[in-house]
Amino acid sequence: MMSENSSFSNFMTLQKNITKRRVWLVVLAFVTYILYDVCVFLLSFNQLGIRTKLAISLLGKNGFNPLITAVGSVLLAIEGFRWLSNRQMIDFYESQPFSKNAHFFGVFVNSAVILFLSHLAGTGLGLISAAAFKASSAAVVKDAFFCFAMDITIFLAIFSVSTLAVMLTGNLTVSVFAAIVLLLYEPVFKFALNTCFTYIPAYVGPGIPYNGIFSPVLTVINHTGDIYNIICAAVCLTLAFFLYRIRKNEDAGKAVPYKTVRIIVKIAIVLIASMLTGLMFISDDSDSLRSEVIAVIISAVVVGAVLEAIYNSDVRKAFKGFGCTVLGGFLAIAIIMSCRLDLFGYSRWIPAKEDVASASILTTDNVKVKLSDIDTVNALLKAGEENKDETESMFELTISYQMKNGRKERRKVYIPKSAKNLMKRIVSSDDFKKGYFKVYNDADIEKNLSRVSISYRNFEDGAKERFANSSDIYNDLKAAYIRDIADYDFDTAAYKMEIGEISIIRSDDSKERNYYYVLPVYKSFTNTVKFLKAHDMYVSPGKLTDETGNYGPFYVFPKKISY
Amino acid sequence: MIETNKVCKSFDRSMALNDVSITIADNEITGLVGTNGAGKSTLLRLIAGVLKPDSGEVTVDGEMTWDNPRAKSQFVFVSDDPYFFSNSTPHDMSAYYRSIYPKFDDVHFEKLLWAFGLNPAQKIQTFSKGMKKQLAIVLAVCANTKYVILDETFDGLDPVMRAAVKSLFAEEMSNRDFTSLISSHSLRELEDICDHVGLLHKGGLLLSESLDDMKTGLLKLQCVFSDEESVKKLPEQLKILSDETQGRLHVMTVKGTREQVTEIFSHIDTVFFEILPLTLEELFIAETEGAGYDVRKLIIQ
């Protein structure tokens, strides 16, 4: 009898039988990998000169192998354990002389072997094809096997998460749905949260990063986190095995056998679905509040009812467990409204001066200028945060703080006309001028990159250029420019158009390294204009318009700002 | 020997089996009868190690069946809706069974397929429900395990096929160690095949007895008393389980041996007295009515 055979022999018998029942998956895996790695490579192989690059891109980590692996892993897990969702199959397999552990690890090992061998076949044949067409190199082989190794970790993670989904459910369709939810919930929830954050008035991104914490899908997309994949696999597989051991066979066919899981899943799905629906109706307009709330409520009720009908396989029980629906919907409304109405005071925050290590502002033309006058910056932030009248707004400004506790805080505000004096104080300060104009910060560059090329252009007639081998002429320009900046003020920065710009290109003798920056020239920069004329570089300003000219660092919108 | 000892099993909040103890002796065919929902399938699935008992023990030859490959290698379980691989043929299934049950008898399998008129190369999905049940039985028998557990496998088979399966079981029993546990919701399905019968009702075992023992202790008789007052003269030691009258004719089921009953009636003034053979159905009615159950409603269709 079976019991008299060795464990290994039993396990091999099980492997043989599992493989037999999923021959279609074996064929699909081999065909897909080989089609992609060999056929796509050959079909794409019509451009001479980029053969190696093409091979690297197709067989390496930027190709579609990770995607094929991810989809294959989900299929292998769900197909492998689908017998747990079917009473007929449970009766058939569980009465056979194999231990429960052997069944579980049998499916795992079988899936790993199918994926490993089919991927290896695809990669191997892809490399042979590349070699046959002289597209192979050490880099191609290295990238292909790096991708292969990475895909094994992707398989481990996604197979484990999908297995966990199967163990949490008792119905094949619901298992597929659960696997999708487990794999995609994190990126979708992060997307919904990040979208919500953009409706906080003073919010500055980048939001919650899309690096995977729970979802291996994000590491597949980002091509990162092989160690994370292995940890994820270990955690999820252990959890799945634990659930498999405690799972009752009589639960086969039930959508979600565990009550706690049903509650958590319902709240989570209602929350995300309601949030996404609410976000479809969200806008800066305060009148949209009502429609957002109604959309969230309708979505919560519908999604909750659908889930409950699935749980109970009975439409008449759709409104059972309404508490979870209410909680999920309430959480969605709470998150959206806390952002929309800034309930946590994100846009009312002003730091205590003693907590701030440094402050800076980001100009309209994306220059970050560090300022030491924290009081003025705080006053500017306050004016911006309190500014609710769009007709009074001048421009958008991002204010950053480096806090003494190491945290960085950023706020995006619209500066009102009433804060013009604060802006005047800031723009006229040495801090601002030294931070904004590069001429103050080029000593190190000058030391390392001795060659200087200076050119001037207006915004209509093209440029005239002049090159200088010594730094003498640059020093003259710098002196003239600094004399002009002394009178630079907010009116110039916000309302005046530049008449032209001086481009400075610094390089070393080999010209391999260079550094480029621009110095804006205004009509009021008489010393600079005089210098340019003296060196025959000046070009009369053209007819300046919004299309042709440049505005300064605090361009005041000609039109009213719409929130 | 298959034994269950005080087995309880509940699903959600309903008790499917409550404190069930039953022994399936070797080399016997045991029938398990009961209505739908009585707990027959649950008991069989517990014995087959598909379900884990909430409490109590289920053993096959002394070994617990739950998650125990050694115990499970002793039997084949055929569920009420047997599973076959998609697109498979009887040959494919026999190959699978052969890989699991090393004593699988290919020659016997081919012979039985022919006898039952099943095409070994035909896709099983094209088989009728009855043919699938026949194939499941044939596979189970040919696996050559000591025990075969069949859940409502006879239900739905036509009388000819039922007779064929019965003779197959009889042949197996005469040729080797063969013990079978068969469940059915109809007593009549099991009437002429079982050596031992258990009756399940609402998760409890109403009785479990050998048919021979049951027949030994029960008698059916019909008689016409000289006058109806004579009925009252029947001594108390005659335990009457049922008494149906048609005019003056009494049809009684009584406990006791033929000798004891004949002796008692020799002292009673009767016009007519005769002892009749009992059917399985009547045995059950007699046994269970005493316990306050109307077995006609439970198992006889």
HADDOCK unambig.tbl for C-alpha pairs under 7 A between the chains (distance, minus, plus):
assign (segid A and resid 1 and name CA) (segid B and resid 73 and name CA) 6.38 0.50 0.50
assign (segid A and resid 1 and name CA) (segid B and resid 101 and name CA) 6.33 0.50 0.50
assign (segid A and resid 1 and name CA) (segid B and resid 102 and name CA) 5.77 0.50 0.50
assign (segid A and resid 1 and name CA) (segid B and resid 103 and name CA) 6.96 0.50 0.50
assign (segid A and resid 2 and name CA) (segid B and resid 73 and name CA) 6.01 0.50 0.50
assign (segid A and resid 2 and name CA) (segid B and resid 100 and name CA) 6.61 0.50 0.50
assign (segid A and resid 2 and name CA) (segid B and resid 101 and name CA) 6.36 0.50 0.50
assign (segid A and resid 2 and name CA) (segid B and resid 102 and name CA) 6.73 0.50 0.50
assign (segid A and resid 3 and name CA) (segid B and resid 69 and name CA) 6.55 0.50 0.50
assign (segid A and resid 3 and name CA) (segid B and resid 70 and name CA) 4.81 0.50 0.50
assign (segid A and resid 3 and name CA) (segid B and resid 73 and name CA) 6.54 0.50 0.50
assign (segid A and resid 13 and name CA) (segid B and resid 99 and name CA) 6.59 0.50 0.50
assign (segid A and resid 88 and name CA) (segid B and resid 81 and name CA) 6.44 0.50 0.50
assign (segid A and resid 88 and name CA) (segid B and resid 82 and name CA) 6.42 0.50 0.50
assign (segid A and resid 88 and name CA) (segid B and resid 83 and name CA) 5.53 0.50 0.50
assign (segid A and resid 89 and name CA) (segid B and resid 83 and name CA) 6.10 0.50 0.50
assign (segid A and resid 91 and name CA) (segid B and resid 50 and name CA) 6.04 0.50 0.50
assign (segid A and resid 91 and name CA) (segid B and resid 79 and name CA) 6.52 0.50 0.50
assign (segid A and resid 92 and name CA) (segid B and resid 83 and name CA) 6.23 0.50 0.50
assign (segid A and resid 94 and name CA) (segid B and resid 49 and name CA) 6.89 0.50 0.50
assign (segid A and resid 94 and name CA) (segid B and resid 50 and name CA) 5.23 0.50 0.50
assign (segid A and resid 95 and name CA) (segid B and resid 48 and name CA) 5.42 0.50 0.50
assign (segid A and resid 95 and name CA) (segid B and resid 49 and name CA) 5.79 0.50 0.50
assign (segid A and resid 95 and name CA) (segid B and resid 50 and name CA) 5.60 0.50 0.50
assign (segid A and resid 95 and name CA) (segid B and resid 72 and name CA) 6.43 0.50 0.50
assign (segid A and resid 95 and name CA) (segid B and resid 77 and name CA) 6.32 0.50 0.50
assign (segid A and resid 96 and name CA) (segid B and resid 72 and name CA) 6.05 0.50 0.50
assign (segid A and resid 96 and name CA) (segid B and resid 73 and name CA) 6.96 0.50 0.50
assign (segid A and resid 97 and name CA) (segid B and resid 69 and name CA) 3.92 0.50 0.50
assign (segid A and resid 97 and name CA) (segid B and resid 70 and name CA) 6.50 0.50 0.50
assign (segid A and resid 97 and name CA) (segid B and resid 72 and name CA) 4.75 0.50 0.50
assign (segid A and resid 97 and name CA) (segid B and resid 73 and name CA) 4.94 0.50 0.50
assign (segid A and resid 98 and name CA) (segid B and resid 69 and name CA) 4.86 0.50 0.50
assign (segid A and resid 99 and name CA) (segid B and resid 67 and name CA) 5.24 0.50 0.50
assign (segid A and resid 99 and name CA) (segid B and resid 68 and name CA) 6.08 0.50 0.50
assign (segid A and resid 99 and name CA) (segid B and resid 69 and name CA) 5.60 0.50 0.50
assign (segid A and resid 100 and name CA) (segid B and resid 67 and name CA) 6.00 0.50 0.50
assign (segid A and resid 249 and name CA) (segid B and resid 50 and name CA) 6.89 0.50 0.50
assign (segid A and resid 249 and name CA) (segid B and resid 51 and name CA) 6.12 0.50 0.50
assign (segid A and resid 250 and name CA) (segid B and resid 51 and name CA) 6.97 0.50 0.50
